[in-house]
């Protein structure tokens, strides 16, 4: 057989074939985060079809029949395809899994001894046509699985003893050629009724009518469909002579098994185009690397996903050392976070870490043997495998030999380097269920940052027949010292753009997917080698400073948290920490208290928002109103008041009223046996009263400027706190109604399903207007956006934010289109420079901040802030801080300079509080200008923390790291009268940024707190 050419028309065909997979991907009902088991078994079955002579399939459907005519017999995956041939491929898979996992997962494959012949020709089972991915068409292929395993069961063959159904995978080897590479635009034989290679999980088999399968009494809950070979016949357009494109099934077999483990495909599953190139298994370029003989190692993300990764952390000076991840003893990668949901995974990939070339074990019908190829072999490289002696590859010592490399034009070795993967878990959450994590080439979940400066993988070029396809990945996509890549300008000038660092001002850059510089760069990559190094270097950013960060304890392990759909954050002054409440989308919510030192308490409650009075959290649960008080080591949970007898259901969330008066009340709508009621609890003395109501209370609102004035919304209209009907209004849904008030009265606003905004004033005047654009207004809020002394209505509409006057007129600069879908209620504040800002959490995992200017609205520099896992919990705004909660339970505190702030209150009304309870808010006891440390940075292990108070005070200084962990504590005193004092801190703490929380408590009981940011450099 003529060897495959490295240039010319047929070579171009080969490159085109490898560029894309046909879009038939793993069929899984939902791919969730996986942890590969330590042992997996695979049961394989050989299946052939009723013989046929149709030209629409390759071969006649049997293993013994003719397959390729008019060409030399294939050397890759050679005929005949006997049981020993398939055992050889299964041995390859066992070896690949063992090597890729560093022995963490052991695969044992079992080939059933007999060939099963099904009842119909191959084409009967083939999904075809433009709707080949529809359930109707795919059920043809699932029927093959159903019939094959059913006939195997009837044949009397037995499943090996001792297998675990939860860790057993199934495989059908069929007698056809795979329909897995692009044929359109090539001269390859067009056989549209060949079978695509797919993995079916249990839910998909059930959906397609092939559920409840078993063999030998053992449940068959999944199945891969794999062809005997991927080799395919074609015709040379210049000579008219037939030729054979030879492709092994090894790479395809490995990718299908990884689908079974839960790994999604990483190519573009909508088009079949490459997305990560040849730099990992789960892409066409990896699957068919070296003609499919063996794929490269899985990507760093795939290994992390399966629990096979060995995380590496930076040294105190930012230096990271990485062993080549293809070694038998290391799957090392460094995770460099932008947030808890967006980060870079950095790995060292080397084609030949041992320096002895590629050692390949090969099976042939005559026996097994070994062959060695050196880097740069002209007959065995990523363009030709003419030097391959033939057979089935059983294993190689370095699978990353399949990566781009070889020798450059000056005979210098190209052996790999650093790969940087940009991972966005918010995008992953969207794409996993549909196996579409990289289906949008402009918004990939797992994106390779290509060092050659052109992010071109998956963007086909016009090179085709006439030059290299850089969009398929090159040796210069690695990061390494001395990378010689250049860019040619339109004038023909070559420009060196690679400068051996990855930062906000490089190309590609490390800008987050929200468009923000993350505050660090990766610099000084070493030369390629079995051990490589680089440094993480801090850089300046335009956004607000991150003051502190805490991971909420018990977030996922005890509470089973998913993405919070809504919630609230309240600061607790003493002991310092946060009360958090969130709902995960079901009928239950969770409250959690997290002090700064990391201890926590938490509990589940019915999904009704609790209330907070500055000291206690009040939650509804277990037949009572609970009062939760933070203690140094736990939460004190009291049953403040049992529910009234005869309770049928709660009709509202609890509301605190008045907002700042001397007689606080907890207000809760109820349905009792005796009828609708408003339950009023006085937490100071624990007394309660039941106020009968003429109709069910759907909403409790409190006028923010007159706390005693309670407004109740019911299906009869608007009631006062005693149940008197103020405005009759029949059969209205009030779930999203919001209220604003002034000395002259109040105004209600709500949205209806016909996309209208409704306003109702205290005097009964009603006004309606249609929201701009075809969308349903949501999360309505009041705030004086244009600062004319009159409240304006803010609401979300799809991916837009709208602000309107109470007259219905849209404010200048609105609507504003947001970078991604908003998830939380908007909260607002005025800055110390008298500008209005609007904050909202986004589906992209960031916090957007819009500043209202005269005649317009703009995104504030440095925003959206990288919060992390997407969350519907609105941020807490204080005069000096912005506190965010990610969907992974990370609290982040950002520096702010705000004046008047709003908050999502206990009944979801937005209001302007009389006094802002701020994180680290100053009462004036501590003199800000005299609260600092010196020297700063700390270079010799000692610094002086200075403070001055207006009154004699006790001083407590807590020193925490940027993870919020307590490092040291100093207790001392201050003389008062503005006289400065100092405390000396001596430490052996490592290099980094630390916060000194200076808290003063005067003899009169006044408290004040300041943060001092300190740096240690060793």
N, C-alpha and C positions, 0 to 999 in steps of 0.2 A: 504494500500500500504506500502511495506517495505521502511523504510527511507533510504536515500542515505548513503552509508558507508563512513567512514573517512579514511579507509585503505583498502588494498586489490585490486584485479583486477578492480572492478567496479569503485573504487575511482580513480584509475589511468586513466580509460577511461574518467571520468569527467574532470580531470586535462588536459588531452590531448585535449579534446574538447574545453576547454576554451583557450587553447594556441594559437589558430589561427582562424581567420575568413576565409571563402572562399573568394577568391579575386573578389568580386563583390562590388564595392564601389560606392560612390555617382557619378552620371553621370552629370557633370557640364562642360560647355564649357570653363570655366575659372573662378577660384575662386579669387576674388580680396579682398583687405582689406575691412572689413565690419564694419558698425556701426549699431548695432541692433536697430530697430525702437522701440518707446515707446509702441506701440500697434501692435499686430499681431493677425489675425484671422485664424483659421484652419477649413476647411470644410472637413468632413470625410464621406466616402461612403462605405457601406458594399456590397461586391461582392462575388457571388458564381458562380460555373461552371456547365456545363452539367455533370450529374452523370457518373461515370466510375468505372470500377473494376480493372484497371491496378495496378500491384504491383510496378510500377515505381513512383507512387505518394502516399502520405499519406492521408488516408481517401478517400471518394468518390467524393470530390469536392463540397459538399454542407454543410451548417452549421448544418442541421438536421441529416445527415447521420453518420454512425459509424466512429470513428477516431482512437481509440486505442483499440485493442482487446487482451484479455488474461491477462490484468493487472488491478490493482485497478484504480479507477477513480483518475485523478490528483487533488492534493490539490492546487498546484500553477496554477493560471489561470484556475479555475475549469469550467467544463462543466455544463450546456449548454452555448454556446457562443451567448448570446442574445444581443439586443441593449444595455441593462443596463450594461452588461459586458464590452462592448466597451466604453461606457460612463465613466465607472470607470477608464479605462486606459487613456482616454483623461483627466480626472480630475487629474490623477497622473502627466501627462505632464504639465498641467497648474500650478500645485503646484511646480513642479521641476523648471520650468522656472522662476517663481516668486521668489523662494528661491535663485536660482543661480545668478540671476541678482540683488538681493536685491530690487526688485520691479521696476527696471528700465525698464523692458519689461513686459508688461501684455499680456498674451496669453488667448484668448477666443476660445474655441473649439465648433464646431457645428456638431452634428451627424445627417445626413439626415435619415429620419425615415424608409425608405423601403430598403429591400435587392434587389439588381439588379443581375439578372442571365444573364451571357453572353452566346454567342452562341456555344462555343466549350468547350471540356474537358480541364482540367487544363494543361495537358502536351503540348497542342497546343501552349500555350503562354510561354513556358519555354525555355530560351536560354540554349543549351546543347552542349556537346562535347568540344574538345580541343580549339575550337575557340568561346567559349560561350560569350566572351567579344567583339566579332566582331559586327559591325553594323547590319550585316545580321541576326545574332542570337538575338541581343538585340531588333531588331525591332519587334520580336514576343512579348516581354514584353510591348513594347510601344503600340502595337496594343491592348493589354488588357486595357491599360489606355484610349486609344482613344475610344474603344467600351464601356467601363464602363461609362465614363462620357457622351458619346453620348446617351446611353440608359437611363441614369438618366435624361437627358434633355427631352427625349421623354416621360418619365413616368409622367411628370407634376410636379415633385418635384421642390421646389423653393429654391434659395439661400437666406439666411437671408438678410434682408434689411440693408443698411447702411455700407456695407463692402467696403474697398478700394482695388482695384485690385493690387496695388503696395505692399500691406502688407497682402495679403491673401495667405495662403498655402493650399494645397490640399493633401488628403490622401485616399488611397484605402486600406481598410481592406479586405483581401480575405480569403476564406474558407480553405486554405491549411496551411501546416506547412512550416516554413521558411527553405530554403536551405542555411543556413548562418554559420553553424559550420562544422568543418572538420569531415568527416565520414570515410575516408580511414584510415585503420589501427585500426578501432574500431569494436565492435560487434553491432553497431547501425544499424537499418534498412537502407539499401541502396535504396534511392528513388530519382534518379537523375533528375526526371522531376518535383520535387517540385520547387517552385519559389524562386529565390533569392530576398532579400529585398534591394531596391535601391531607391535613390532619383533622379528624372529627373528634370533638369531645362528647361527653355523655349527653349534655343538654341538647347539642345539635343533632345527634343521632335520634334522640327522642322526638325533637321537633320535626325531623324529616321522616318519621315513621319507622325508624330502625332501632328503637329502644328495646330494653328488656332482653338483650341478646345474652346468650350463655353458651359455653362449650364445656362438656364434661362436668356440668354442674357449676362451673366457674363463671362469674359474670364478666362479659365482654363489654366494658364501659367506654371504650375509645378505640380508634383505629387510624393508623396511617395507611395511605395508599401510595405505594412506591413502584415505579416501573422496573423492568429487568435492566434497562439501560437508558441513557439519555442521548446516545449516539444517533445521528440522523443523516440520511442520504441526501445529496444535492447534485446539481449539474453545473459544471463550469460554463459560464456564459460565453467565454472566449473560444473554448475548444469543443463544447458540447459533450465533453466526457463526464461521466458520473464520478463523484467523489464522496467521501465519508467524513463528516464532522464528528470526531470522537469525543464523547463526554462521559465521564464516570458518574455514577449515582452516589458516590461517597459524601460529597458536600450536601446534596439534597437530603440524604438519609440523616445526616447530622442535624440539619436545620429542622427537619420534621420532628425528630426526637426532642429537640429543644422546644418546639411548639408544645409537645406533650408536657414538658416540665413547666410550661406556663409562660415561656418567653415569647413576646410578640415579634412579628416580622419587622425589620428595621428599614426595609426599602419602602418606596412609595407604593402602597397597596392600592391606590386608585389608578395608577398608570403603569406600574411595574418598573419604573425608572429607579436607578440606584439612588440611595440617600446617604449611606455611609461609605460607599465605595468598597474597595477590597480590604478594608481595615477591620473587618469583623465577620463573623459567621453569617449573621441573619440578613444578608443582602446578596443579590444576584452575583455581584462581583466577588464576594467571598465564597458563595456556594459553588461557583464554577471556576474558582481560582485554579490555575494550572490544569485546565480542562476538567475540573471537577475531581481530580485525583485526591486532593486533600485540601481542606479549607484552612484559613488562618485561625488563630485562637479567637474565642469570643471577645467582644469588646469589654472594656472595664465596667461599663454599666451592666452588661449581661451578667458578668461574674458577681457584681454587687447584688443584683436582683436575685440571683440564685443562692446567695450566701457563701460564695466561694472566694470573696475578695479578702485580701490582707491589707487593712487600712494602714497608711503611713502618715505620721504627723510631722509637722515642721519642727526643727530645732528652735530654741529660743531666738536665734539670730535670723530665723526665717529660712534656713537652708533645708531643702528636702532631698533625701537620697532615695533613689528608686532602683531596685533590681529589675532586670528584664522580666516582664510578667509571664513569659512563656517558659520560665524555668520550672523544674519539677517541684521546687520547694517554695515557690513564691507566686502569688497572684497580686502583687503589690500595686496599689494605686493611692493617690493623694486626693482627698476631697477638699476643695477650696470653696467655701460657701459665699454666695451672695446673700442668701437667706436660707431658711430651713427647707425651702422647696425649689430653689434654683441655685445651681452650683456647677463648678467645673470638676470633672474627674480627670486626673492626669496620670498617665501610665508610660512606662518605658517599654517599647516594643523593639525587639532585635531579631534579625533573621537567623543569626548564627552565633549565639552567645558563647558556645564552646569553641568556636573557631575551627571546627573540623569538617565543615560542609554539612550537607543534608544527608543523613543516613536513612534510607527508605527500605522497609521490609515489603516484599512483594510476594503474592501468591500467584502461581500459574497451575495449569492442569498437570504439569510435570512435578510440582513441588514448590517450596518456599525458598526465598533467597534474599540477599541484601544488595543494594546498589548505592553508591555515593556520588553526589553531585556537588561541585564547588560553586560558590557565589560567582556569577558572571559566566557560567557555562553557556556557550553559544547555542547548544542543542537542548538546553533545559532551562527555560526562563519563563517570564510571564507573557512572552510572545509565541513561543513554540515549545512543545514537549517532544520534539522529534527524537531526543535521546532516551526517552522512556523505553525500556526494553519490552514492555508488555505485561499484562496481568492485572491483578487487583491489588491496590495498595492496602496493606494491613496496618501500617502505622509508620510514622516518621519521628525522629528525635526532636525536631524543631518545627512545629506546625506554622510558626510565623515566618518560615522560609517562603510561604505563599504571599507575604506582603510585597508591595512594590520595592524593587531594589535591583541589585546587580552591579554593573560598573558604569561610570559616566563616560563621556567622550574622551576623557584623559586617563581612562583605566583606573580611576579612583573607586574604591568600593562604596556602595550605597547600601547600608545595612539596617536602616531604620532610624529611630530616635524617639522623641517624646510625642505622644498623641494627647491632645486636649479635647475632651468631650464636654460640650455645654448641655447640661441636663435641666429640664424644666418639668418638675413633677406636676404642676398644675395642668400643663398641656398633656402630660402623660395620663392624668386622670380622665381627661376628655377622650383620649384616643384608645385607651386600653380595651375597653369593652367591645369596640368595633375592630380591633386589630388594625388601627390606623394611626399609630403613634407618630409616624413620619409621613403621613399622607398629604400634608400641606408643605410643599418644598420651601415656602416662605415663612413657615412657623413650625419647624421641626421640634419634637420633644427631645430628641437626642441628636445633637448637631455636632459634627466634627469641625473644629476650628482649623482650617487648612493653612499651614504656614506659608504656602507659596503666594498668599495674598489674594487669590481668586477663589471665592467660595462657589466653586463651579461644579462640584459633584451633584449629579442629578439635573444639571442644566446642559443638555446635549449641545455640542458645538457643531459647526459645519465642516470640521476637519475630515471626518468620514474616510474616504478613500485616499486622501492626500496627505495625511499627517497624523500625529498622535492625538488621542482623545484625552485631553487633560481633565475632562469632566468625569473620567473614570478613576481618578486617583493616581498620584505620582509619588516617587520617592521624596519629592521636595515638599510634600504635605506634612512631613515630620518637622518638629522643632529641634534644632541642634546647632551648636556652634559651627560656623563655617557653611551653613546652608547657602549655596551659591545662586539661588533662584533670582531671576531678574524679570522685569516687565518691559516689553518693547512698546514705545510710544508710537503715535501715528506718524511721527517724523522719522521713524526707524532707529531712534536712540534707545539703548538698553539702560534701564534704571534699576539699581539695587535697592529694593524696598525692605528686604528682610534685615532687621537689626537685632535679632536674638532676644527679643522680649515681647511680651503679650500684655498690652495695657489699653487704656481708654483711647490713646492716640496712635495706636498701631493699626495695621490692616492685615488680617481681621483684628477687631478690637474686642475687649472683654466687657463691653457695654451690656447691661442686662437686657432681657427681652422687653422690659418696660422702658428702655432707653436711658438708663441711669448708669453713670460710672460707679463701680462698686467700691472704690477706695483702696484698691490694691492692684499690683501688677505682678506678673511672673517674669522673672528676668534671669539672665546669665545661664541659659541652658548649656550643659556641657556637650562635648563631642559624643557621638553615638558609642555605646558600649554596654557591656553586661550590667554595669552600674552607671547611672546617670544622676546628675544633680541639677537643681535650679533653686532660685530664691523667690520667696514671697515678700514683696516690698510694698510698704504703705505708700499711698499717693493721696493727693488732695482731691476733694470732691466739692461740688457746688451745693449739695443738699445739706440739710441740718445734721448736726453731729449726733451720732448714736451714743447716748449716755450710759445705757445699761441694757442688759438682756437676761431674761430668766426663762428657763424651761419649766412649765407648770408640771409639778409632780403628779403621778397617777393619771396622766392625761388619757392615754390610750389603754394602758394595761388593765386598769380596774374599771374604767367607765365605757370602754368600747367606743370611743369617740370617732365619729366621722367628721366631715366638714361641717363646722357649726353654721347653721342657717341664720341665726340671729342671736343676740345676747347683749350684755352690757358689762362694763368694767367700772369698779368703784375703788378709789384709793382708801387704804386704811392707815391712819397716821401712827398708831401706837398699839402693838408693835407694827413696824412698817411692813407693808405688803399690799396685796390686792384681793378684793373679792371679785370673782368672775362668775357670770352666769351665761350659759349658752344652751342652745337647742340644736340637736343634730338632725332634725328633719322628721322625727317620729313624734309620739305623744308624750315623751318625757324630756325633761331638761336636766341640767346638772348645775349645781352651784359648787364652787370650789374656792377655798381661801388659801393663798400662797404667800407666806411671808418671805422676805428677802433671803433669809438664811436657808431656804430650801425645804423646810418642813411644810406639810400641807394637810388639810382635811377636806373631804368632799362627800357628796351624796347625790343620789338621783331623786328628782321630784317630778310630779306631773308637769307637763310642758307649759307652765304659766310663769311669766316673768316675775321674779321676786322684787322686793323693794329694799332700799337702803336708806338709813337715816344719818349716816356719817359715822356711826359706831356699830350698828347691828344690821344684819341681813335678815329680812323677814320672808320666809318661803312657805308655800302651801304644800302640804304633804302628809300622808298617813292620818287623815281625818282631823287635822289640826293646823293652826297657824304656828309655824315654828320660828323661834327667835334664835339666831346663830351669832355667837359672840366670839371673836378671835381671842385665843389664849396663847401664851408663849409656845406651848407644845401641841395644842390641839384646838379644835373648835368646840365651844360649849353650845350644845343644842338643847333648847328648852321647848317644851310644848306650851307655848304662851297661852293658847286658848283652844279648847276643843270646839269643833264645828257645832252649830246649833242642832238640836234634835230635828229629825225629819228632813235632813238634807237629801235632795235628789241629785243636784249637780251644781257646779260652779258655773257662772255665766260670764265672769270677767276675770282678768288678772287683778292682783292686789294693787292698790294705789295708795301712796302716802299723801295725806293732806291734813292740815295745811302744810305748805312746803317749808316754811320756816317759823311757824308760830310756836307758842308755849304749850299747846295742847295737841301734839301730833296724833293722827288717827290713821289706822289701816282700814281702807274701804274695799269691800269685795261684794260683787253681785252674786246672788244665789237664787236657786229654785228650791223651795221647801214644800213639804206636804201642804202647808197652810197657804202657799202661793209665793209669788216673786217677792224678793226682799233685798235690802241693802244691809250687809253686816258691817258694823262699825266697831272696831277694837281700839281701845286706848292703851297703847303699849306701856305708858308710864306706870299705870297701876293694874294693868291686865284686865280691866273691866270691858264689857262688850254690850252692845245693844243690837236688836234686830228691828229694822225699820221696814214695815210692810210697804210694798210698791204696787201701783195699779197695773203694771206690766213688767215683763222681764227686762232687767237692766243689762244692756249689751255693752255699755262702755261707761266708765267713770272718768270724768275730767275735772281738774281743779284749776281755777283761775290763778295764774302765776303771780298776779299782783295783789290778789285778795284771797288768801288761802282758805278762808272759811266759806267762800262761794263755790259750792260743788255743783257741777253740771252732770246730769245723768242722761244717757241716750237710751231710748227704748223703742219698741215697735209701735208705741203710741205717740212718740215724739220726744221732745226735750223736756226733762223734769228737773226740778231743783232737788236739793239734798233730802227733803222730806217727802218727795214723791208727787208734789204738785206739778201739773202739766203747765209748762211755760209756753211752749209752742207745739201745737198738735201737728203730727207728721206721721201718717200711717205707713206701716210696712217698709220702713227704710233700713237698709243694711249700713251699720255704722262701724264696721270693723277697722276701717282705716281713717276714721274721722279725726281731725286735729283741730285744736282750739287756740286762738290768740285773743288777748284781752287788753283793755286799757281802762282808764278811769271812766271812760264813757260807755263801756260795754264790751261784749265779746262777739267773735265771729267764728263760725264753724266752717270747715272745708272738708270735702270728701270727693271721691271719684266713683263713677259708675261704670258698669261693664260696656256701655256704649261709647266709651272714650271721652266722657264729659267730666268737667270739674264743676262741682256745685258749692256755692257759698250761701250761708244762712246767718244773718245777723241777729243780735239780741232782740231787735224790734220786730222780727218776723220777716224782714225783707229777704227775698231769695233771688240768687243770680246764678246763671249757668253759662258755661263756655266750653267749646270743644278744644281738646288738647291738640297742639300742632303735630301733625304726622299721624300715621295710622298705628297707634300704640296705646296701651292701657296705662294711664298714669298710676304710679305706685309710690309708696313711702313719702306721703305729703308731709311737709314741715313748714313752720312759720319762722321768718327772721327778717329783720330790716336790712335787706340786701343792698339797697341803693342809699341807705342812711338818710332818708328823708323824714324820719320820725314815725313812719307807718309801716306795719309789718307786711312783708311780701310772702307769697306762697312759693315754696321750692318743692319740686317733685322730680321723680325719675320716669323716663319714658323710653323703654328699650335700652339702647346704649347712650341715650342722651340725658342731659340734665336741663331742666327748664325752671326759670324763675319768672313769676308774673305778679303784677300789681293786683290788688283786690278787685280792680275794675275789669280784669281779664286781659289787660295789655301786657305783652311779653316785654321784659326788661331788655335794655340794649345789651347786645353781646350774646344773648341766649336765643335758641337752645345751643348747648355745647355738646359736641360729640366726645365721648370719653374713650380712652385707649382700649378698654375692654368692658364687658358687661358689669354694671355696678351691682354689688351684692348687699351692702349694708344701707341703713338709713343714712342720709347725709347729716353731718353735724357742721356747725358754723362757728366762726369766731371773728372778732375784730383784732387786728394786730396792734402793737404799740405805736405803729405809724398810721393808725386809723384806716387801715384797709380791711375789707371783708374777705375772709377766706372760707371756702366750702371744702369739706373733707368727705371722701367716700371710699369704701373698700371695693376693690375691683376683682373680677374673676381671674385676672392675670396674676394675682397674688401681691398686688401693690396697693398703696394708699395714695389716691389722687388728691391733690390740693389745688383748687382753682382760686385765683385772686381776682376780685372784681375791680376793674379799673373804670375810669370815666369813659363810657361808650363801648366797653369791651370786657372780655374775660380771658385770662391766660392761665396756662398751667405754670405753677410756681417752679422756679429753677430747682433741680434736684429731685423732682417728683415725676412719676409715682415713686414713693419710698418702697424699697424691697421688704415687704412684711413677711412673706413666706407662703406657706400653704394657704390656699384661698379660704376666706372666712367671711361670714356675714355679720360678724360682731363689729359694730361701729367703734371707732377709736374714742378713747377718753381724752378730752382736751382740758388742759389746765393752763394757767398763765405762763408756766415755764416748761411745759412738757406736752408731748403727744405720746400716748400709750396705745400700742396696737397689739392685737392678739391674732396669731396665725392659726390656720387650721391644724397645725401640728402641735399647738400648745405653747408656742414661744411668745412671751411678752417682750416687746421691745419698747424702750423709752427714748424718744428723740427730743433733742433740744428745741425749744420754741420760745417766742417772745409774743405772747398773746395778751390781750386786755380782757374783753368780755367774751366769755365762751358759752356755748350751748352744750346740751348733753341729751342723750336719749334717756328719758326718765322712766320710772317704773311702769307707767302706762303708755309708753312710747310717744308721749307728747314732747315736742321740743320746747324748751323754755329757757329763759335767761335767769340763772339763779341770782339771788341777792348777794351772795358771797361765794366766791369760787373756792371749793375745797381742792387745793392743788397738790400734786405730787411735789414734794420738796418746796412748798409754798412758804415764802418768808412773811413773818409777822412783824418784822422790824426789830426783834430782839437781838439778832446777830447783825453786825455791820458787814454788808456784802464786800465793801472795799477792803476790809481787814481780814477776810476769810480766804486764805490761800496757803500754799506750801512753798517752801524754798529750801534748798535749790530744787528746780524742776526743769529738766528731767533729773532723776535721781541716779547718780553714776557710781556712788561709793557706798551704797547700802544704808544711807541715813538721810532723813529730811526733817524739817521743822514745819509743823502744821500750825498756822497762826489763826487766831480768832479774837474777836472783841464783842462784848455784849453791853447793852444799855443798862442791865440790872445784874447783880450777882447771880450766877447760874451754875448748875451742874452741866458738865460737858461730857457727852459720849461721842467718840469718834469710831465709826465702823468702817473698816477698809475692806472693800470687796473687789474681786476681779471682774472682768467683763462678762463672765457667765453668772454673775450675781452671787458667787460663793464667798462666804466670809473668810477673809485672810487674817485679820487681826482686829483687836478692839482695845481702845484706850479710854479710860475714865479719868477725868480731871475736873477742874473748876475754873471759872472766869471771875475776876474781881468786880466786873460791872463798870458803870460810869464811862463806857467807851474805851476803857484801858485795854490795850492788847495783851494777850498772853499766848504762849506757845507750848505745844507738846512735841516731844521728839519721837519719831518713829524710826526704829532700827530694824532692818529686815534683810533676809536672804532670798526674798521672792525673786523669781525669774524675770527676764525682760518682758515688758508688756505694758498695757494701760490699766490703771487701777483707779477706783473712785473712793475718795474719803468722804463719808457722809457725816458731817459735823452737826450734831443735834444739841441744842441748848434748852435747858428747862430752868426757868427762873424760880425764885422762892415764892412768887405770887402764882405760879402754875402756868405762866405763859411759856409756849414752846416755839421754836423756830429751827429750821434745818437748811443747810446749804450743802451743795455738792462741790467737791474739789477734784478736778481731774488731774491725775499724776501719771507720769511715765517713768519707767525704770529701764535703763540701758546698761547692760553689762558687757 
